[in-house]
């Protein structure tokens, strides 16, 4: 009778051993890498150039260095909540003043670019 009781346990252990010893080299695990979908030169600069470069207003805002200039940067990477930020100005429809407000898709792109670390790419 004791041999019958040990048979299921032995079968389970053999199954575990065999499944663990299989060659799993064909399975490749890689981290998911998110490719930034919004770039400054391709997406953000054209928005700013056509909407925020009035010489009487924000001349030069389409230049990356002007956006991140200290001591009061208009863009802080990964932060869209700063009160005087570019994102807050356009999303609240305060800017561009005296012009047609930015399309929601443009505002979304600016927010995504900022959250993607606001690279000068």
Residue frames as a rotation matrix with the C-alpha (Angstrom) as fourth column:
UNK 1
0.558 0.830 0.000 0.00
0.830 -0.558 0.000 0.00
0.000 0.000 -1.000 0.00
UNK 2
0.369 -0.479 -0.796 2.80
0.248 -0.775 0.581 2.46
-0.896 -0.412 -0.167 0.76
UNK 3
-0.668 -0.638 0.384 4.16
0.508 -0.013 0.861 2.14
-0.545 0.770 0.333 -2.81
UNK 4
-0.074 0.738 0.671 0.82
0.954 -0.143 0.264 3.32
0.291 0.659 -0.693 -4.19
UNK 5
0.754 0.353 -0.554 0.85
0.561 -0.784 0.264 6.42
-0.341 -0.510 -0.790 -1.96
UNK 6
-0.002 -0.867 -0.499 4.31
0.154 -0.493 0.856 7.44
-0.988 -0.075 0.134 -3.19
UNK 7
-0.300 -0.106 0.948 3.52
0.900 0.298 0.318 7.00
-0.316 0.949 0.007 -6.89
UNK 8
0.676 0.585 0.448 1.53
0.707 -0.686 -0.171 10.27
0.207 0.433 -0.877 -7.35
UNK 9
0.796 -0.443 -0.411 4.18
-0.080 -0.751 0.655 12.29
-0.599 -0.489 -0.633 -5.51
UNK 10
-0.204 -0.907 0.369 6.96
0.339 0.289 0.895 10.73
-0.918 0.308 0.249 -7.58
UNK 11
0.004 0.286 0.958 5.06
0.999 0.041 -0.016 11.46
-0.044 0.957 -0.286 -10.80
UNK 12
0.933 0.361 -0.010 4.58
0.361 -0.932 0.028 15.09
0.001 -0.030 -1.000 -9.79
UNK 13
0.472 -0.832 -0.292 8.25
-0.124 -0.391 0.912 15.52
-0.873 -0.395 -0.288 -8.92
UNK 14
-0.328 -0.572 0.752 9.35
0.671 0.420 0.612 13.98
-0.665 0.705 0.246 -12.22
UNK 15
0.406 0.573 0.712 6.98
0.901 -0.379 -0.209 16.28
0.151 0.727 -0.670 -14.13
UNK 16
0.951 -0.094 -0.293 8.35
0.019 -0.933 0.359 19.35
-0.307 -0.348 -0.886 -12.34
UNK 17
0.101 -0.993 0.066 11.95
0.055 0.072 0.996 18.27
-0.993 -0.097 0.062 -12.92
UNK 18
-0.247 -0.157 0.956 11.39
0.894 0.343 0.287 17.60
-0.373 0.926 0.056 -16.63
UNK 19
0.659 0.571 0.489 9.53
0.721 -0.666 -0.194 20.87
0.215 0.480 -0.851 -17.22
UNK 20
0.865 -0.380 -0.328 12.21
-0.125 -0.796 0.592 22.86
-0.486 -0.471 -0.737 -15.41
UNK 21
-0.042 -0.969 0.243 15.06
0.105 0.238 0.966 21.22
-0.994 0.066 0.091 -17.25
UNK 22
0.541 0.273 0.796 13.73
0.796 0.140 -0.589 21.93
-0.272 0.952 -0.142 -20.75
UNK 23
-0.620 -0.782 0.061 15.83
0.731 -0.548 0.406 24.18
-0.284 0.297 0.912 -22.91
UNK 24
0.491 0.846 -0.208 14.02
0.743 -0.531 -0.407 27.51
-0.455 0.045 -0.889 -22.94
UNK 25
-0.473 -0.791 -0.387 16.63
0.443 -0.594 0.671 29.38
-0.761 0.146 0.632 -24.97
UNK 26
-0.622 0.284 0.730 14.16
0.720 -0.160 0.676 30.04
0.309 0.945 -0.105 -27.77
UNK 27
0.567 0.817 -0.106 12.05
0.778 -0.489 0.394 32.23
0.270 -0.305 -0.913 -25.48
UNK 28
-0.602 -0.757 0.254 13.40
0.654 -0.650 -0.387 35.75
0.458 -0.067 0.887 -25.35
UNK 29
0.498 0.701 -0.511 12.14
0.865 -0.446 0.232 38.16
-0.065 -0.557 -0.828 -22.75
UNK 30
-0.629 -0.665 0.403 12.84
0.674 -0.724 -0.144 41.81
0.388 0.181 0.904 -23.31
UNK 31
-0.462 0.471 -0.752 11.56
0.498 -0.564 -0.659 44.89
-0.734 -0.678 0.026 -21.55
UNK 32
0.430 0.650 0.627 8.97
0.903 -0.307 -0.302 46.98
-0.004 0.696 -0.718 -23.33
UNK 33
-0.628 -0.670 -0.394 10.68
0.610 -0.739 0.285 50.07
-0.482 -0.062 0.874 -24.62
UNK 34
0.544 0.837 -0.064 8.47
0.663 -0.475 -0.579 53.05
-0.515 0.272 -0.813 -25.31
UNK 35
-0.509 -0.657 0.556 9.70
0.859 -0.425 0.284 55.11
0.050 0.623 0.781 -28.19
UNK 36
-0.445 0.313 -0.839 9.00
0.222 -0.869 -0.442 58.78
-0.868 -0.383 0.317 -27.74
UNK 37
-0.051 0.555 0.830 6.30
0.969 0.229 -0.093 59.68
-0.242 0.800 -0.550 -30.19
UNK 38
0.928 0.351 0.120 6.53
0.368 -0.914 -0.172 63.46
0.050 0.204 -0.978 -29.91
UNK 39
-0.089 -0.995 -0.042 9.70
0.995 -0.091 0.049 65.30
-0.052 -0.038 0.998 -30.86
UNK 40
0.022 0.023 -0.999 10.53
0.354 -0.935 -0.014 68.96
-0.935 -0.354 -0.029 -30.40
UNK 41
-0.750 -0.440 -0.495 11.71
-0.236 -0.521 0.820 69.62
-0.619 0.732 0.287 -33.95
UNK 42
-0.912 0.392 0.120 8.99
0.312 0.472 0.825 67.60
0.267 0.789 -0.553 -35.69
UNK 43
-0.109 0.975 -0.192 5.95
0.868 0.187 0.460 68.41
0.484 -0.116 -0.867 -33.53
UNK 44
0.295 0.274 -0.915 6.44
0.860 -0.493 0.130 71.16
-0.416 -0.826 -0.382 -30.94
UNK 45
-0.622 -0.639 -0.453 8.59
0.382 -0.752 0.537 73.70
-0.684 0.161 0.712 -32.77
UNK 46
-0.802 0.357 0.479 6.10
0.408 -0.260 0.875 74.05
0.437 0.897 0.063 -35.66
UNK 47
0.249 0.914 -0.321 3.25
0.896 -0.091 0.434 74.65
0.367 -0.396 -0.842 -33.19
UNK 48
0.226 -0.229 -0.947 5.22
0.687 -0.651 0.322 77.33
-0.690 -0.723 0.010 -31.36
UNK 49
-0.797 -0.600 0.067 6.59
0.447 -0.513 0.733 78.89
-0.406 0.614 0.677 -34.55
UNK 50
-0.635 0.596 0.492 3.14
0.452 -0.229 0.862 79.40
0.627 0.769 -0.124 -36.02
UNK 51
0.392 0.912 -0.119 1.37
0.585 -0.148 0.797 80.43
0.710 -0.382 -0.592 -32.81
UNK 52
0.809 -0.070 -0.584 3.83
0.548 -0.272 0.791 81.91
-0.214 -0.960 -0.182 -30.30
UNK 53
-0.173 -0.980 0.096 6.46
0.941 -0.136 0.310 83.85
-0.291 0.144 0.946 -32.23
UNK 54
0.715 0.455 0.530 4.80
0.573 -0.816 -0.073 87.22
0.399 0.357 -0.845 -32.57
UNK 55
-0.285 -0.927 0.245 7.63
0.580 -0.370 -0.726 89.79
0.764 -0.065 0.642 -32.22
UNK 56
-0.233 0.274 0.933 5.41
-0.548 -0.830 0.107 91.82
0.803 -0.486 0.343 -29.88
UNK 57
0.764 0.596 0.249 4.82
-0.567 0.435 0.699 88.79
0.308 -0.675 0.670 -27.69
UNK 58
0.666 -0.472 0.578 7.03
-0.205 0.630 0.749 85.72
-0.718 -0.617 0.322 -27.20
UNK 59
0.711 -0.442 -0.547 9.61
-0.635 -0.071 -0.769 86.18
0.301 0.894 -0.331 -29.90
UNK 60
-0.299 -0.932 -0.203 11.92
-0.786 0.362 -0.502 83.21
0.541 0.009 -0.841 -29.87
UNK 61
0.095 0.385 0.918 9.72
-0.871 0.479 -0.110 80.78
-0.482 -0.789 0.381 -27.97
UNK 62
0.926 0.236 -0.294 10.21
-0.361 0.777 -0.515 78.29
0.107 0.583 0.805 -30.74
UNK 63
0.003 -0.980 -0.197 13.84
-0.479 0.171 -0.861 78.01
0.878 0.097 -0.470 -29.67
UNK 64
0.402 0.187 -0.896 14.29
0.431 0.825 0.365 75.18
0.808 -0.533 0.251 -27.19
UNK 65
-0.551 -0.732 -0.399 16.75
0.698 -0.143 -0.701 77.05
0.457 -0.666 0.590 -24.94
UNK 66
-0.721 0.342 0.603 14.22
-0.407 -0.913 0.033 79.85
0.562 -0.222 0.797 -24.39
UNK 67
0.317 0.915 -0.249 11.66
-0.334 0.353 0.874 77.35
0.888 -0.194 0.418 -23.11
UNK 68
0.608 -0.119 -0.785 13.91
0.616 0.694 0.372 75.85
0.500 -0.710 0.495 -20.44
UNK 69
-0.240 -0.755 0.610 15.84
0.153 -0.650 -0.744 79.01
0.959 -0.085 0.272 -19.52
UNK 70
-0.006 0.122 -0.993 16.30
0.992 0.127 0.010 79.65
0.127 -0.984 -0.121 -15.83
UNK 71
-0.963 -0.050 0.264 15.28
-0.263 0.361 -0.895 81.10
-0.051 -0.931 -0.361 -13.41
UNK 72
-0.162 0.969 0.186 11.66
-0.475 0.089 -0.876 80.77
-0.865 -0.230 0.446 -14.64
UNK 73
-0.973 -0.229 0.014 11.50
-0.104 0.495 0.863 78.02
-0.204 0.838 -0.506 -17.25
UNK 74
-0.190 0.937 -0.292 8.31
-0.977 -0.209 -0.034 77.66
-0.093 0.279 0.956 -19.27
UNK 75
0.598 0.297 -0.745 8.95
-0.427 0.904 0.018 73.94
0.678 0.308 0.667 -19.60
UNK 76
-0.184 -0.579 0.794 10.00
-0.953 0.304 0.001 71.69
-0.242 -0.757 -0.607 -16.75
UNK 77
-0.525 -0.053 -0.850 10.54
-0.525 0.806 0.274 68.10
0.670 0.590 -0.451 -17.95
UNK 78
-0.599 0.390 -0.699 7.89
0.491 0.869 0.063 65.68
0.632 -0.306 -0.712 -16.65
UNK 79
-0.592 0.416 -0.690 5.90
0.599 -0.346 -0.722 68.50
-0.539 -0.841 -0.045 -15.00
UNK 80
-0.566 0.481 0.669 2.78
0.535 -0.404 0.742 69.92
0.628 0.778 -0.029 -16.60
UNK 81
0.358 0.779 -0.515 1.44
0.886 -0.108 0.451 71.37
0.296 -0.618 -0.729 -13.37
UNK 82
-0.595 -0.625 -0.504 3.78
0.739 -0.673 -0.038 74.34
-0.316 -0.395 0.863 -12.90
UNK 83
0.198 0.830 -0.522 1.56
0.537 -0.537 -0.651 77.42
-0.820 -0.152 -0.551 -12.77
UNK 84
0.408 -0.080 -0.910 3.42
-0.508 -0.848 -0.153 79.53
-0.759 0.524 -0.386 -15.34
UNK 85
-0.460 -0.623 0.633 4.30
0.128 0.659 0.741 76.67
-0.878 0.422 -0.223 -17.64
UNK 86
-0.833 0.099 -0.544 3.74
-0.551 -0.232 0.802 76.54
-0.047 0.968 0.248 -21.36
UNK 87
-0.795 0.537 -0.282 1.37
0.396 0.812 0.428 73.62
0.459 0.228 -0.859 -20.92
UNK 88
-0.388 0.671 -0.633 -0.77
0.770 -0.141 -0.622 75.40
-0.506 -0.728 -0.462 -18.32
UNK 89
-0.562 0.123 -0.818 -0.97
-0.276 -0.960 0.046 78.50
-0.780 0.251 0.573 -20.51
UNK 90
-0.786 0.240 -0.570 -2.14
-0.573 0.065 0.817 76.66
0.233 0.969 0.087 -23.63
UNK 91
-0.744 0.530 -0.408 -4.35
0.509 0.844 0.169 74.09
0.433 -0.082 -0.897 -21.88
UNK 92
-0.367 0.624 -0.690 -6.22
0.656 -0.351 -0.668 76.80
-0.659 -0.698 -0.281 -19.97
UNK 93
0.218 0.407 0.887 -6.67
0.962 -0.245 -0.124 78.64
0.166 0.880 -0.444 -23.30
UNK 94
0.586 -0.116 -0.802 -4.93
0.285 -0.897 0.338 81.77
-0.758 -0.427 -0.492 -21.91
UNK 95
-0.236 -0.755 -0.612 -2.44
-0.572 -0.401 0.715 81.54
-0.786 0.519 -0.337 -24.76
UNK 96
-0.686 -0.686 0.242 -1.93
0.726 -0.667 0.169 82.42
0.046 0.292 0.955 -27.48
UNK 97
-0.198 0.591 -0.782 -3.50
0.452 -0.653 -0.608 85.75
-0.870 -0.474 -0.137 -26.60
UNK 98
0.013 0.313 -0.950 -5.45
-0.548 -0.792 -0.268 87.53
-0.836 0.524 0.161 -29.29
UNK 99
-0.628 -0.227 -0.745 -5.25
-0.762 0.377 0.527 84.51
0.161 0.898 -0.409 -31.62
UNK 100
0.477 0.737 -0.479 -7.22
-0.618 0.668 0.414 81.37
0.626 0.098 0.774 -32.26
UNK 101
0.337 -0.308 0.890 -6.63
-0.828 0.353 0.436 78.97
-0.448 -0.883 -0.136 -29.38
UNK 102
-0.661 -0.692 -0.290 -4.53
-0.750 0.594 0.291 75.89
-0.030 0.410 -0.912 -30.03
UNK 103
0.205 0.676 -0.707 -6.23
-0.620 0.649 0.440 72.74
0.757 0.348 0.553 -31.21
UNK 104
0.746 0.146 0.650 -6.70
-0.633 0.460 0.622 70.07
-0.209 -0.876 0.436 -28.56
UNK 105
0.896 -0.444 0.025 -4.32
0.423 0.833 -0.357 67.81
0.138 0.330 0.934 -30.52
UNK 106
0.199 -0.846 0.495 -1.57
0.061 -0.493 -0.868 70.46
0.978 0.203 -0.047 -30.32
UNK 107
0.277 -0.023 0.961 -2.12
-0.895 -0.370 0.249 70.90
0.349 -0.929 -0.123 -26.59
UNK 108
0.949 0.103 0.298 -1.99
-0.210 0.911 0.354 67.13
-0.235 -0.399 0.886 -26.14
UNK 109
0.647 -0.762 0.029 1.28
0.475 0.374 -0.797 66.94
0.596 0.529 0.604 -28.08
UNK 110
0.057 -0.615 0.787 2.84
-0.465 -0.713 -0.524 69.65
0.883 -0.336 -0.327 -25.92
UNK 111
0.511 0.216 0.832 1.78
-0.858 0.181 0.480 67.78
-0.047 -0.960 0.277 -22.77
UNK 112
0.985 -0.146 0.093 3.09
0.153 0.986 -0.069 64.45
-0.081 0.083 0.993 -24.08
UNK 113
0.409 -0.883 0.229 6.40
0.222 -0.147 -0.964 66.02
0.885 0.445 0.136 -25.10
UNK 114
0.083 -0.338 0.937 6.84
-0.816 -0.563 -0.131 67.51
0.572 -0.754 -0.323 -21.63
UNK 115
0.671 0.248 0.699 6.00
-0.664 0.619 0.418 64.19
-0.329 -0.745 0.580 -19.95
UNK 116
0.897 -0.437 0.072 8.51
0.416 0.776 -0.473 62.47
0.151 0.454 0.878 -22.25
UNK 117
0.253 -0.808 -0.533 11.24
0.799 -0.136 0.585 64.56
-0.545 -0.574 0.611 -20.56
UNK 118
0.907 0.228 -0.355 10.97
0.058 -0.900 -0.432 67.49
-0.418 0.371 -0.829 -23.03
UNK 119
0.045 -0.945 0.325 14.00
0.638 0.278 0.718 66.54
-0.769 0.175 0.615 -25.08
UNK 120
0.221 -0.097 -0.970 15.49
-0.617 -0.785 -0.062 68.82
-0.755 0.612 -0.234 -27.70
UNK 121
-0.492 -0.354 0.795 15.04
0.236 0.825 0.514 66.19
-0.838 0.441 -0.322 -30.38
